[in-house]
């Protein structure tokens, strides 16, 4: 499912949502260590309360948990 309305808040999309190849070409040259440093600085800048902690959140889709016969999607697990 595309997130056109959400993405449109940040980008002009006269030709629609860019392809996966376009996203790859944009993100591929980014140095991961530089990105991590910038991302950490950004997260630190939005933590408002002194001593506040950022709680990491992780999500997984449980492999093989879907049921095609009954039309049920896979189970998703979120942990913090």
C-alpha positions in Angstrom: 0.0 0.0 0.0 1.5 3.4 -1.0 1.7 6.3 1.5 1.2 9.0 -1.1 -0.7 11.4 1.1 1.9 11.1 3.9 4.9 11.4 1.5 3.3 14.3 -0.3 3.7 16.4 2.9 7.5 16.3 2.4 8.0 16.1 -1.3 6.4 17.4 -4.5 5.2 14.3 -6.4 4.2 15.5 -9.9 5.0 12.0 -11.3 3.7 10.0 -8.3 5.7 8.0 -5.7 9.3 7.4 -6.9 10.2 3.8 -7.7 12.2 1.5 -5.4 15.2 2.0 -7.8 15.0 5.8 -7.2 15.0 5.4 -3.5 17.9 3.0 -3.7 19.9 5.5 -5.8 19.2 8.2 -3.3 20.1 6.2 -0.2 23.0 4.0 -1.5 25.7 6.7 -1.4 24.9 7.7 2.2 27.7 6.8 4.5 26.1 4.7 7.3 28.5 6.0 10.1 27.8 9.7 9.1 24.1 9.0 8.9 24.1 7.4 12.4 26.0 10.3 13.8 23.5 12.8 12.3 20.5 10.7 13.3 21.8 10.5 16.9 22.2 14.2 17.1 18.7 14.7 15.7 17.2 12.3 18.3 19.1 14.1 21.1 17.8 17.4 19.9 14.1 16.3 20.2 14.4 14.8 23.6 12.8 17.6 25.7 13.0 16.5 29.3 16.4 16.6 31.0 17.5 13.0 31.5 14.7 11.7 29.3 15.3 8.3 27.6 14.5 7.3 24.1 12.8 3.9 24.1 13.9 1.7 21.2 11.0 0.1 19.4 11.4 -3.0 17.2 8.9 -4.8 15.0 8.9 -8.3 13.5 6.5 -10.2 11.3 6.2 -13.8 12.5 7.2 -16.0 9.6 4.6 -18.5 8.5 1.9 -17.0 10.8 -0.5 -16.0 8.1 -3.4 -18.2 7.0 -4.2 -17.9 3.3 -7.2 -20.3 3.5 -9.0 -18.1 6.1 -7.6 -14.8 4.6 -5.8 -13.8 7.8 -2.6 -11.8 7.6 0.6 -12.6 9.4 1.1 -11.8 13.1 3.2 -8.8 14.0 5.2 -8.4 17.2 6.3 -5.0 18.5 8.6 -4.7 21.5 10.0 -1.7 23.3 
